[in-house]
Each structure stands twice: as structure tokens, then as C-alpha cells.
Amino acid sequence: MHMRWTALAVTVVAAGPARGDETRPITFAEARAAAERLAPDVLQAERREGVAEADVRVAGTWPNPTLTVESATITAHLITAVSVPLPIFGQVSTQEDASRAALRVARLDTAASRNDARWAATVAWIDLREAGERARVLADAAADAARTAEVAGRRFDAGSAPRIDVVRAAADRARARSEADSADAAVRAAAARLAAFLGEPAGTALRGAGAPDYPRDLPARPALAAGVDEHPAIRRDRAAVDAAEARVRAERRQRIPVVAAQVSVSAFDPTQPGTDVVFGVSLEVPLFNFRGGAVARARADEALARTTVDAERRRLASQLDDAIERAGGAAARMRALAEEVVPGMTEARRMTEDAYRDGRVDLTRLLEAQRALNDARAALVEAEAVWARAVADVERAAGGRYAR
């Protein structure tokens, strides 16, 4: 499949002439790389990793011993006791295993967030480039309208055209100028949307530089479909299943009471010949709470995690098929516009302008030719953007990177 971006100008002024803003060029690759590091969702996911790492340390901590100091008025004047909980039947290790599994989920969630952030920045960059290219097309259209108005004025002054041509050309020039100004505003709006994914401050003026680095041909459908199973979101959801299973094991293990070793010392008791040391153990009696609710909740989380994996896989497969079809349709339209429609309309407009200068056609025919050319050029810009967005959706659904 032969696809190409036409040789439209890649340096697009992102602000109207009256604003005079200095814009910063940003390439497709730069925008994607910045989003993977600086997008808000990515930063939040990295902070959640830190929380999960702390949870591992918390889960692996043994409970502190308890020290009791007492006194009595009749018997011993000093009674001290130490109780040391001993979770020796896996209560701590299973909790730690569950927390480590949750940490793995958090790390894979960060990878999934990077995939989504890269896609979001990609689409925002494509929007910015499309808005810029459209602004350039409309700026050229405004220049054409101004030139036509000048030609109509000269012909009227020479007596070879009616005044209605001057009025009509002036109105068309005003329309074209207003559309160009509106397109400039759309560029600034697209730049604002992109800046949010790049960690840029509000009001940063950006302009798209270059073209998307997507290859001309996508991988074959079977290869794309195979990538779904290794999608970051699927890997995260599978890890969530493992984490839910670990949580079930941990909750079950918590049913075993924790044994606490106790030592107490009674000293300075006038009724005893010396210091009395007492040894013993204590444990919780699971009479009212056998953690049935906690285990049931953990099992429900496990069932939800398994359902989520299946649902996510079906959703991604559907999105992949949809994006592949859209990419193919947009590529065909893009080729037709670039190779046939725009060249033909360009030639027709040149011939019509020459004919109007010579008085062989009226102004209406020239304005129609100009409008047809501008519409074709705008349609090509749109088709290029639609194709690039579809490829971005393919990339996102398959969980890969297809930019060079």
C-alpha cells in the first residue's frame, strides 16, 4: 500500500498575524516522547507505583511486642509482662506476596498509561498539524481572493467588467479572510490541547513540524491481532488476576490465629520467697469473626479481574478491526486526492483564471474554480489526518509502536 503525505508546507504559523506570538516547533516524535514522560496520567501512575512499593514494606512488617507494667498494694509491688505476637503460620508472608503482586499491577498500569498518553499526544499532534495545514490552505485562498478582487477592479476600471464583479469579488475576499482568521484560532486551540500532554504551561504556542513518522505499510492483520494479547492493558489485567488470587490466599491465611508468646515477672512480693516468672501463650479465638466477608470480597475481586481481562481483550480486538478498516479507506481517499483530484483542480483553476483575465469567462466561473480547488486541498489535508488518526488507533489497540 503506497501512502504518502503530500508536500504541503510543514511550518505552520500557529497564531494570527495580529498576535505576533512566537511559536515553538515540535515534531511528531518529540510530542510522543514527551507525553510518555510528562503526561498527567503517567505522572499519577508513577506515584501510584510509589504507594504500592510502600505497601510492600508495610505488609512485610511484623507486629510490635506489647510491654505491660503494673503494681499492686498487697502482693507484688512490680509486675512486668511482655507479649510478642508470632505470625509464624504465613500471615505476614502471604500479605507481603499480595502486596508484591499489587506492585506489579501498578507498574504495568504505568506502562498502559504511557501507551494511552502516547496515543492521546499523537492524536493531539495530528490535530495541530491538520489545523495548521488547513490554516495554510485558507491563507492561500485568502490571497487568491485578494488577487481576484484586484483583477476584477482593474477590469472594471478598464470598462471590460461590470461593477457587480467588483462587489462580488470584494465579498469573497472578506469571506476568505474571515475563514483564514478562524483557522488561525483553531491552530491555537489545538496547540493548547497538545500542551496539556507535554507538561507545557498554559498558553504555550506550538506548531507541528514535519509529518507523522508512520510507515507506508502497516503490519499484517494477523501480526496486529497477535499483539493484542501482549497489550499493556491486557498484561496489567492479567497481573490483576494474579494479585486477586494472592489476596484470596492472604485472607484465607489470616483465619489462622496469631500466637503471642508472653512472659510476666512479679517482683518485690512480700508473700513470695523471690521473683516469680510466668510463661505462657495467647491467641485470638475466632468466635465471632472467621474473616468470611473478607475472603468473599477477595474472591469477588478475583472474579471481576478475570471478567475484565476478557472484556478488555474483546474491546481491543474490536477497536483494532475498526481502525484497520478506517486506515485502509482513508489511504485510498488520500491517494485519489493527492494524485488526481488536487492536480486536476489546480490546472482547472489556472486555466479559468487565464480565461477570466482575457474576458472569456465570467467571475462566477473563476470563483467556482477557486472554491473547488480550495475544497480539494482541504479535503486532502483532512484525509491525511484521518489516515494518521486511524493508524494511531491501530497502534493503540495493538499495543505497539509503528512510528519509525
C-alpha positions as CSV (number, residue, x, y, z in Angstrom):
1,M,0.0,0.0,0.0
2,H,1.6,3.2,-1.1
3,M,0.8,6.1,1.2
4,R,2.4,9.5,1.5
5,W,1.8,12.9,2.9
6,T,1.7,15.5,0.2
7,A,4.3,18.2,0.1
8,L,2.2,20.8,1.9
9,A,4.3,23.2,4.0
10,V,5.2,21.8,7.3
11,T,5.9,25.0,9.0
12,V,2.6,26.4,10.1
13,V,2.1,29.7,11.9
14,A,0.1,28.9,15.0
15,A,-1.2,32.4,15.6
16,G,-2.8,35.1,13.6
17,P,-0.7,37.9,12.2
18,A,-2.1,40.4,14.7
19,R,-0.9,38.4,17.7
20,G,2.7,38.0,16.7
21,D,3.3,35.1,19.0
22,E,6.5,33.2,18.8
23,T,5.6,29.5,18.3
24,R,7.8,26.6,19.2
25,P,8.0,23.8,16.6
26,I,7.5,20.3,17.8
27,T,7.9,17.1,15.8
28,F,5.7,14.0,15.9
29,A,8.4,12.0,17.7
30,E,9.1,14.8,20.2
31,A,5.5,15.1,21.2
32,R,5.1,11.3,21.7
33,A,8.3,11.0,23.8
34,A,7.4,14.0,26.0
35,A,3.9,12.6,26.6
36,E,5.3,9.2,27.7
37,R,7.3,11.1,30.4
38,L,5.2,14.1,31.3
39,A,1.6,13.4,30.7
40,P,-0.5,13.9,33.8
41,D,-1.8,10.3,33.8
42,V,1.7,8.9,33.5
43,L,2.9,11.0,36.4
44,Q,0.0,9.9,38.5
45,A,0.6,6.2,37.6
46,E,4.3,6.6,38.7
47,R,3.2,8.0,42.0
48,R,0.8,5.0,42.5
49,E,3.8,2.8,42.0
50,G,5.5,4.5,44.9
51,V,2.4,3.9,47.1
52,A,2.4,0.2,46.1
53,E,6.1,-0.1,46.9
54,A,5.5,1.3,50.4
55,D,2.6,-1.1,50.8
56,V,5.0,-4.0,50.3
57,R,7.1,-2.7,53.2
58,V,4.0,-2.3,55.3
59,A,2.8,-5.8,54.6
60,G,6.1,-7.4,55.5
61,T,6.3,-5.7,58.9
62,W,5.8,-7.9,62.0
63,P,3.6,-6.5,64.8
64,N,5.3,-4.8,67.7
65,P,5.6,-6.5,71.1
66,T,3.4,-5.3,74.0
67,L,5.0,-4.3,77.3
68,T,2.9,-4.0,80.4
69,V,4.0,-2.6,83.8
70,E,1.7,-2.9,86.8
71,S,1.9,-2.5,90.6
72,A,-0.2,-3.8,93.5
73,T,-0.8,-2.6,97.0
74,I,-0.9,-6.0,98.7
75,T,1.1,-8.5,96.7
76,A,3.9,-7.7,94.3
77,H,4.9,-4.1,94.1
78,L,6.1,-4.5,90.4
79,I,4.6,-6.7,87.7
80,T,6.0,-6.5,84.2
81,A,4.8,-8.5,81.2
82,V,5.9,-8.8,77.6
83,S,3.7,-10.2,74.8
84,V,5.3,-10.9,71.4
85,P,3.0,-11.8,68.5
86,L,4.4,-14.5,66.3
87,P,2.7,-14.7,62.9
88,I,4.6,-17.8,62.0
89,F,2.0,-19.5,60.0
90,G,2.3,-17.4,56.9
91,Q,0.1,-14.5,57.9
92,V,2.8,-11.9,57.1
93,S,4.4,-13.7,54.1
94,T,1.1,-14.1,52.3
95,Q,0.2,-10.4,52.9
96,E,3.6,-9.4,51.5
97,D,3.1,-11.7,48.5
98,A,-0.2,-10.0,47.8
99,S,1.3,-6.5,48.1
100,R,4.1,-7.5,45.7
101,A,1.5,-8.7,43.2
102,A,-0.3,-5.4,43.6
103,L,3.0,-3.6,42.9
104,R,3.4,-5.5,39.7
105,V,-0.1,-4.4,38.7
106,A,0.9,-0.8,39.4
107,R,4.0,-1.0,37.3
108,L,2.1,-2.5,34.4
109,D,-0.6,0.2,34.8
110,T,2.1,2.8,34.3
111,A,3.1,1.1,31.0
112,A,-0.6,1.1,30.0
113,S,-0.8,4.8,30.9
114,R,2.2,5.5,28.8
115,N,0.5,3.7,25.8
116,D,-2.6,5.8,26.3
117,A,-0.7,9.0,26.8
118,R,1.4,8.4,23.6
119,W,-1.9,7.8,21.7
120,A,-3.5,11.0,23.1
121,A,-0.5,13.1,22.3
122,T,-0.3,11.5,18.8
123,V,-3.9,12.5,18.1
124,A,-3.4,15.9,19.5
125,W,-0.3,16.5,17.4
126,I,-2.2,15.3,14.3
127,D,-5.0,17.7,15.2
128,L,-2.4,20.5,15.5
129,R,-0.8,19.7,12.1
130,E,-4.2,19.4,10.4
131,A,-5.3,22.7,11.8
132,G,-2.0,24.3,10.7
133,E,-2.2,22.8,7.2
134,R,-5.9,23.9,6.9
135,A,-4.8,27.4,8.0
136,R,-2.2,27.5,5.3
137,V,-4.7,26.4,2.7
138,L,-7.2,29.1,3.8
139,A,-4.4,31.7,3.9
140,D,-3.6,30.8,0.3
141,A,-7.3,31.0,-0.5
142,A,-7.5,34.5,1.0
143,A,-4.5,35.5,-1.1
144,D,-6.2,34.2,-4.2
145,A,-9.4,36.0,-3.4
146,A,-7.5,39.2,-2.9
147,R,-5.8,38.8,-6.3
148,T,-9.1,38.1,-7.9
149,A,-10.6,41.2,-6.4
150,E,-7.6,43.2,-7.8
151,V,-8.1,41.7,-11.2
152,A,-11.9,42.5,-11.1
153,G,-11.1,46.1,-10.1
154,R,-8.7,46.5,-13.0
155,R,-11.1,45.1,-15.5
156,F,-13.9,47.3,-14.2
157,D,-11.7,50.4,-14.4
158,A,-10.9,49.3,-18.0
159,G,-14.6,49.0,-18.7
160,S,-14.4,45.3,-19.5
161,A,-16.3,44.0,-16.5
162,P,-19.4,45.1,-14.6
163,R,-19.4,46.6,-11.2
164,I,-21.1,43.5,-9.8
165,D,-17.8,41.7,-10.3
166,V,-16.1,44.2,-8.0
167,V,-18.8,43.8,-5.4
168,R,-18.8,40.0,-5.6
169,A,-15.0,39.7,-5.5
170,A,-14.8,42.0,-2.5
171,A,-17.3,40.0,-0.6
172,D,-15.5,36.8,-1.5
173,R,-12.2,38.3,-0.3
174,A,-13.8,39.2,3.1
175,R,-15.2,35.7,3.4
176,A,-11.8,34.1,2.7
177,R,-10.1,36.4,5.1
178,S,-12.5,35.6,7.9
179,E,-12.1,31.8,7.3
180,A,-8.3,32.2,7.4
181,D,-8.6,34.1,10.7
182,S,-10.9,31.4,12.1
183,A,-8.4,28.7,11.0
184,D,-5.6,30.5,12.9
185,A,-7.7,30.4,16.1
186,A,-8.2,26.7,15.5
187,V,-4.4,26.2,15.4
188,R,-4.0,27.9,18.8
189,A,-6.8,25.8,20.2
190,A,-5.1,22.6,19.0
191,A,-1.8,23.8,20.5
192,A,-3.5,24.2,23.8
193,R,-4.8,20.7,23.8
194,L,-1.4,19.2,22.9
195,A,0.4,21.3,25.5
196,A,-1.6,19.5,28.3
197,F,0.1,16.2,27.4
198,L,3.6,17.7,27.3
199,G,3.9,19.3,30.6
200,E,3.9,22.7,29.0
201,P,2.4,25.8,30.8
202,A,-0.9,27.2,29.7
203,G,-0.7,29.5,26.7
204,T,2.4,27.8,25.2
205,A,2.3,28.4,21.4
206,L,3.2,25.3,19.5
207,R,3.3,24.4,15.8
208,G,3.5,21.0,14.2
209,A,6.8,20.4,12.4
210,G,7.2,17.6,9.8
211,A,4.9,14.7,9.2
212,P,3.9,11.6,11.2
213,D,6.7,9.0,11.2
214,Y,4.3,6.2,10.4
215,P,5.5,3.7,7.8
216,R,3.7,3.4,4.5
217,D,2.6,-0.1,5.2
218,L,1.2,-1.4,8.5
219,P,2.0,-4.9,9.7
220,A,-0.3,-7.7,8.5
221,R,-3.6,-8.1,10.3
222,P,-2.6,-11.5,12.0
223,A,0.5,-9.8,13.4
224,L,-1.5,-6.9,14.7
225,A,-4.1,-9.2,16.2
226,A,-1.4,-11.2,18.0
227,G,-0.2,-8.0,19.6
228,V,-3.5,-7.6,21.4
229,D,-2.6,-10.5,23.9
230,E,0.6,-8.6,24.8
231,H,-1.1,-5.2,25.1
232,P,-0.1,-3.3,28.2
233,A,-3.7,-3.2,29.4
234,I,-4.1,-6.9,29.0
235,R,-0.8,-7.6,30.8
236,R,-1.9,-5.3,33.6
237,D,-5.3,-7.0,33.8
238,R,-3.7,-10.5,33.9
239,A,-1.5,-9.3,36.7
240,A,-4.6,-8.0,38.5
241,V,-6.0,-11.6,38.3
242,D,-2.7,-12.9,39.9
243,A,-2.9,-10.1,42.6
244,A,-6.5,-11.0,43.3
245,E,-5.6,-14.7,43.8
246,A,-2.8,-13.7,46.1
247,R,-5.2,-11.6,48.1
248,V,-7.5,-14.5,48.5
249,R,-4.7,-16.7,49.8
250,A,-3.7,-13.9,52.2
251,E,-7.2,-13.5,53.5
252,R,-7.5,-17.3,54.0
253,R,-4.3,-17.4,55.9
254,Q,-5.5,-14.6,58.2
255,R,-8.0,-17.1,59.5
256,I,-5.2,-18.8,61.4
257,P,-4.9,-17.0,64.8
258,V,-1.6,-15.3,65.6
259,V,0.1,-16.9,68.5
260,A,1.6,-14.5,71.0
261,A,4.3,-15.5,73.5
262,Q,4.0,-14.0,76.9
263,V,6.5,-13.6,79.8
264,S,5.5,-11.8,83.0
265,V,7.6,-11.1,86.1
266,S,6.3,-10.4,89.6
267,A,8.9,-8.8,91.9
268,F,9.1,-7.4,95.4
269,D,6.1,-9.6,96.6
270,P,6.4,-10.0,100.4
271,T,4.3,-13.1,100.3
272,Q,6.7,-14.9,97.9
273,P,10.3,-16.0,98.6
274,G,11.6,-14.4,95.4
275,T,10.8,-13.1,92.0
276,D,8.1,-15.0,90.1
277,V,8.4,-15.6,86.4
278,V,5.4,-16.8,84.4
279,F,5.5,-18.0,80.8
280,G,2.5,-18.5,78.5
281,V,1.0,-18.1,75.1
282,S,-2.2,-16.4,73.9
283,L,-4.2,-16.4,70.7
284,E,-7.3,-15.0,69.2
285,V,-10.4,-17.1,69.4
286,P,-12.2,-16.8,66.0
287,L,-15.6,-17.0,67.6
288,F,-17.4,-14.0,66.0
289,N,-15.3,-13.3,63.0
290,F,-13.8,-16.0,60.8
291,R,-13.0,-13.5,58.0
292,G,-15.7,-14.9,55.8
293,G,-16.6,-11.5,54.5
294,A,-13.0,-10.6,53.7
295,V,-12.4,-13.9,51.9
296,A,-15.7,-13.5,49.9
297,R,-14.7,-9.9,48.9
298,A,-11.3,-11.2,47.7
299,R,-12.9,-13.9,45.7
300,A,-15.3,-11.3,44.1
301,D,-12.3,-9.1,43.2
302,E,-10.7,-12.2,41.5
303,A,-13.9,-12.9,39.5
304,L,-14.1,-9.2,38.5
305,A,-10.4,-9.2,37.4
306,R,-11.0,-12.3,35.2
307,T,-14.0,-10.7,33.6
308,T,-12.1,-7.5,33.0
309,V,-9.4,-9.4,31.1
310,D,-11.9,-11.0,28.7
311,A,-13.8,-7.7,28.3
312,E,-10.6,-5.8,27.6
313,R,-9.5,-8.3,25.0
314,R,-12.8,-8.2,23.1
315,R,-12.8,-4.4,23.2
316,L,-9.3,-4.1,21.9
317,A,-9.9,-6.6,19.1
318,S,-13.0,-4.7,18.0
319,Q,-11.1,-1.4,18.1
320,L,-8.3,-2.9,16.1
321,D,-10.6,-4.2,13.3
322,D,-12.3,-0.8,13.2
323,A,-9.1,1.1,13.0
324,I,-7.6,-1.2,10.3
325,E,-10.7,-0.6,8.1
326,R,-10.7,3.1,8.6
327,A,-6.9,3.3,7.8
328,G,-7.5,1.4,4.5
329,G,-10.4,3.6,3.5
330,A,-8.6,6.8,4.3
331,A,-5.5,5.7,2.5
332,A,-7.5,5.1,-0.7
333,R,-9.1,8.5,-0.5
334,M,-5.8,10.2,0.3
335,R,-4.2,8.7,-2.8
336,A,-7.1,9.8,-5.1
337,L,-7.0,13.3,-3.8
338,A,-3.2,13.7,-4.0
339,E,-2.7,12.0,-7.3
340,E,-5.8,13.0,-9.3
341,V,-8.2,15.5,-7.7
342,V,-5.8,18.3,-6.4
343,P,-3.6,18.3,-9.6
344,G,-6.7,18.4,-11.8
345,M,-8.4,21.2,-9.8
346,T,-5.1,23.2,-9.7
347,E,-4.9,23.0,-13.5
348,A,-8.6,23.9,-13.9
349,R,-8.2,26.9,-11.7
350,R,-5.2,28.2,-13.6
351,M,-7.0,27.8,-16.9
352,T,-10.1,29.6,-15.6
353,E,-8.1,32.5,-14.2
354,D,-6.4,33.0,-17.5
355,A,-9.8,32.9,-19.2
356,Y,-11.2,35.5,-16.9
357,R,-8.3,37.8,-17.4
358,D,-9.0,37.5,-21.2
359,G,-12.7,38.1,-20.7
360,R,-13.7,34.6,-22.0
361,V,-15.5,33.5,-18.7
362,D,-17.3,35.5,-16.1
363,L,-16.3,35.9,-12.4
364,T,-18.7,33.3,-11.2
365,R,-16.8,30.6,-13.1
366,L,-13.5,31.8,-11.6
367,L,-14.8,31.8,-8.1
368,E,-16.2,28.4,-8.5
369,A,-12.9,27.1,-9.7
370,Q,-11.1,28.6,-6.8
371,R,-13.6,27.2,-4.3
372,A,-13.3,23.8,-5.9
373,L,-9.5,23.8,-5.6
374,N,-9.5,25.0,-2.0
375,D,-12.1,22.4,-1.1
376,A,-10.0,19.7,-2.7
377,R,-6.9,20.8,-0.9
378,A,-8.8,21.0,2.4
379,A,-10.1,17.5,1.7
380,L,-6.6,16.2,1.2
381,V,-5.5,17.7,4.5
382,E,-8.4,16.1,6.2
383,A,-7.8,12.7,4.5
384,E,-4.2,12.8,5.6
385,A,-5.2,13.5,9.2
386,V,-8.0,10.8,9.1
387,W,-5.4,8.2,7.9
388,A,-2.9,9.2,10.6
389,R,-5.5,9.0,13.3
390,A,-6.6,5.6,12.1
391,V,-3.1,4.4,12.2
392,A,-2.7,5.8,15.7
393,D,-5.8,3.9,16.7
394,V,-4.3,0.7,15.2
395,E,-1.1,1.3,17.2
396,R,-3.0,1.9,20.4
397,A,-5.3,-1.2,20.1
398,A,-2.4,-3.5,19.2
399,G,-0.2,-2.0,22.0
400,G,2.8,-1.5,19.7
401,R,4.7,1.4,18.2
402,Y,4.6,1.7,14.4
403,A,6.3,5.1,14.0
404,R,9.8,4.9,12.6
